[in-house]
Amino acid sequence: MKSHAGHILRVALSPVDPSKKSINILRVFPEAFCVWSLLLFTPPLVKAMHLARDPLVTTWQGTVPQMVFAMPLALIVIAHGIHRLKHGPRRRAIILSLVGSSVILGIQANHIGVNALELSNSFAASDCQSPLEKHKLEKSWQEAQKFRVQCPLTKEHLIQRCPGYETAEAKSPDWKFLRELEQRYTCAGWCEPHMPLWTFHTGRDSCSDVVAQVLAIKVTRDSMQVVIYSMTILAFSIITVISLGPSIRERGIEW
């Protein structure tokens, strides 16, 4: 990849023979580099955004990861503006676009992975009192169960059919998360397995055990994939910038 990209850039920076009808690639470098950068970062950005929008990530980290993962797009646009303004490649703009984007993606994805492992260990523990987040969700589930017991409808009706449910859920935001867990992972109860409240399925596992497994396997795996891809781009970018510097200066181009 390194030699191929370097060859393309060297060709782009080669002087144009005025006697031949050819395109001055140097003039289209800003657009070409911008498109190439977008194509290069599309796979990790799509993976990262999908990861950041996962309910198990947004519940404990909010929308901050989504905003951070959008920053590489801004850096690519800024680098494009610098190239357009300078009418050619600039080292700082290339570093900003490639190195900056790689570092941001890698750091944020690693943060999500580390947080997922910590939460997974807490939720997998048998103790339901000491981990604050686990105890908080258990309390919310017990409140939902109490609300269902007081519901005048028969057991054939789900809790969301009970009168006043929407008002009660608005006062207890964790109910929405617990409902999504039952519907998505067919679990029931939080610390201990119970009869489901929001679905008709028969859940055999507690939702805390299921969430611990998903965090440890899926979320951690996806975050590490983004980290590995980002670090690969980072290494490639550093090597390319260092190796191309002398040849670009030889052509009289400010670098």
C-alpha positions in Angstrom: 0.0 0.0 0.0 2.8 2.3 0.9 4.7 2.0 -2.4 1.6 2.2 -4.5 0.4 5.4 -2.8 3.9 6.9 -2.9 4.1 6.2 -6.6 0.8 7.8 -7.3 1.8 10.9 -5.3 5.2 11.2 -7.1 3.5 11.0 -10.4 1.0 13.7 -9.4 3.9 15.9 -8.3 5.9 15.4 -11.5 6.3 18.4 -13.8 3.9 18.5 -16.7 5.3 18.6 -20.2 3.7 21.7 -21.8 4.1 20.1 -25.3 1.7 17.3 -24.3 -2.0 17.5 -23.7 -2.1 16.2 -20.1 -3.8 17.1 -16.9 -1.9 19.0 -14.2 -2.7 16.6 -11.4 -1.2 19.0 -8.9 -4.2 21.2 -9.4 -6.7 18.5 -8.6 -4.6 17.2 -5.7 -6.9 18.8 -3.0 -10.0 17.1 -4.4 -8.2 13.8 -5.1 -6.7 13.7 -1.6 -10.0 14.5 0.0 -11.8 11.8 -1.8 -9.0 9.3 -1.1 -9.1 10.2 2.6 -12.9 9.7 2.8 -12.6 6.3 1.1 -9.8 5.4 3.5 -11.7 6.3 6.6 -15.2 5.1 5.5 -14.9 1.5 6.9 -13.7 2.5 10.4 -16.1 5.5 10.6 -19.1 3.3 9.7 -18.0 0.7 12.2 -17.3 3.4 14.8 -20.7 5.1 14.4 -22.5 1.8 14.5 -20.7 1.1 17.8 -21.4 4.5 19.2 -25.1 4.2 18.5 -25.4 0.8 20.3 -27.8 1.2 23.3 -25.2 -0.4 25.5 -22.8 2.4 24.7 -25.2 5.3 24.7 -26.7 4.3 28.0 -23.4 4.8 29.9 -21.5 7.1 27.6 -24.2 9.2 26.0 -23.8 10.8 22.6 -20.2 11.9 23.2 -18.6 9.0 21.2 -20.8 9.9 18.2 -19.6 13.5 18.3 -16.0 12.4 18.7 -16.3 9.9 15.8 -17.6 12.7 13.6 -14.4 14.8 14.1 -12.3 13.0 11.4 -14.7 14.3 8.8 -14.1 17.8 10.0 -10.4 17.3 9.9 -10.5 16.0 6.3 -12.6 19.0 5.3 -10.1 21.4 7.0 -7.2 19.7 5.3 -9.0 20.0 2.0 -9.3 23.7 2.6 -5.6 24.1 3.3 -4.7 22.3 0.2 -7.0 24.4 -1.9 -5.6 27.6 -0.3 -2.0 26.6 -0.9 -2.7 25.1 -4.4 -1.0 21.8 -3.6 0.0 19.3 -0.9 1.0 20.5 2.5 2.6 18.3 5.2 0.6 19.7 8.1 -2.7 19.3 6.3 -1.8 15.7 5.4 -0.8 15.0 9.0 -4.0 16.7 10.3 -6.2 14.6 8.0 -4.5 11.2 8.3 -2.7 11.2 11.6 -5.2 13.3 13.5 -8.2 11.3 12.3 -6.5 8.0 13.2 -5.5 9.1 16.7 -9.0 10.4 17.4 -10.7 7.2 16.2 -8.2 4.9 18.0 -8.4 6.7 21.4 -12.2 6.9 21.5 -12.7 3.3 20.3 -10.2 2.2 23.0 -12.1 4.2 25.6 -15.3 2.4 24.7 -13.6 -1.0 24.8 -12.1 -0.4 28.2 -15.3 1.0 29.6 -17.2 -2.1 28.2 -14.8 -4.5 29.9 -15.2 -2.7 33.3 -18.9 -2.7 33.1 -18.9 -6.3 32.0 -17.0 -7.4 35.0 -19.3 -5.4 37.3 -22.5 -6.9 35.8 -21.1 -10.4 35.7 -20.4 -10.3 39.5 -22.8 -12.1 41.8 -23.0 -9.1 44.1 -25.9 -6.8 43.2 -25.3 -4.1 45.8 -21.7 -2.8 45.4 -21.6 -1.9 41.7 -23.5 1.3 41.6 -24.9 1.0 38.0 -26.0 -2.6 38.6 -27.8 -1.8 41.8 -29.4 1.3 40.2 -30.9 -0.8 37.4 -32.0 -3.5 39.8 -33.9 -0.9 41.8 -35.6 0.4 38.6 -36.6 -3.1 37.6 -38.1 -3.7 41.1 -40.1 -0.5 40.7 -41.4 -1.6 37.4 -42.4 -5.0 38.8 -44.2 -3.3 41.7 -46.0 -1.1 39.1 -47.1 -4.2 37.2 -48.4 -5.9 40.4 -50.6 -2.8 41.1 -51.9 -2.8 37.5 -55.6 -3.5 37.3 -55.2 -5.5 34.1 -54.7 -9.2 34.0 -51.4 -11.0 33.6 -52.2 -11.6 29.9 -51.4 -7.9 29.3 -47.9 -6.4 29.2 -46.9 -3.7 31.6 -46.9 -1.0 28.9 -50.7 -1.6 28.6 -51.3 -0.6 32.2 -53.0 2.8 32.8 -50.4 5.5 33.6 -47.5 3.6 32.2 -46.2 6.4 30.0 -46.2 8.8 32.9 -44.4 6.3 35.1 -41.8 5.5 32.4 -41.1 9.2 32.0 -40.2 9.4 35.7 -38.1 6.3 35.4 -35.9 6.5 32.3 -34.2 3.2 33.0 -37.5 1.4 32.2 -37.0 2.1 28.5 -33.5 0.6 28.6 -34.8 -2.5 30.5 -37.6 -2.9 28.0 -35.2 -2.7 25.1 -33.1 -5.4 26.7 -36.0 -7.8 27.1 -37.1 -7.2 23.5 -33.6 -7.4 22.0 -32.0 -10.2 24.0 -35.0 -12.1 25.3 -33.8 -11.8 28.9 -35.9 -11.1 32.0 -35.2 -9.5 35.3 -32.0 -7.7 36.1 -29.9 -9.2 38.8 -31.9 -12.4 38.9 -34.0 -14.2 36.3 -37.7 -13.3 36.5 -40.9 -13.4 34.5 -40.7 -10.8 31.7 -42.6 -7.5 32.1 -42.5 -6.0 28.6 -42.6 -9.1 26.4 -44.3 -12.5 26.3 -41.2 -14.6 25.9 -39.9 -16.8 28.6 -36.4 -15.4 29.5 -34.1 -17.9 31.1 -31.2 -15.5 31.8 -31.1 -12.3 33.8 -30.4 -9.2 31.7 -27.3 -8.3 33.7 -25.7 -11.6 32.7 -26.7 -11.1 29.0 -25.4 -7.5 29.0 -22.1 -8.6 30.6 -21.6 -11.1 27.8 -22.5 -8.6 25.0 -20.2 -6.0 26.4 -17.3 -8.4 26.8 -17.7 -10.0 23.4 -19.5 -7.8 20.9 -18.8 -4.2 22.1 -15.1 -5.0 23.0 -14.6 -6.8 19.7 -16.0 -4.0 17.6 -14.0 -1.3 19.4 -10.8 -3.3 19.0 -11.4 -3.6 15.3 -11.7 0.2 15.0 -8.5 0.6 17.1 -6.5 -1.8 14.9 -7.7 -0.2 11.7 -6.9 3.2 13.0 -3.4 2.3 14.2 -2.7 0.7 10.8 -3.6 3.9 9.0 -1.6 5.9 11.6 1.6 3.8 10.9 1.0 4.0 7.1 0.5 7.8 7.3 3.7 8.4 9.3 5.8 6.3 7.0 4.4 7.9 3.9 4.9 11.5 5.1 8.5 10.8 6.1 9.4 9.0 2.9 7.8 11.4 0.5 9.2 14.6 2.1 12.6 14.6 0.3 11.2 13.9 -3.1 8.6 16.6 -2.8 11.2 19.2 -1.8 13.3 18.2 -4.7 10.5 19.3 -7.0 10.5 22.8 -5.4 7.2 22.3 -3.7 6.8 23.8 -0.2 6.4 20.9 2.2 
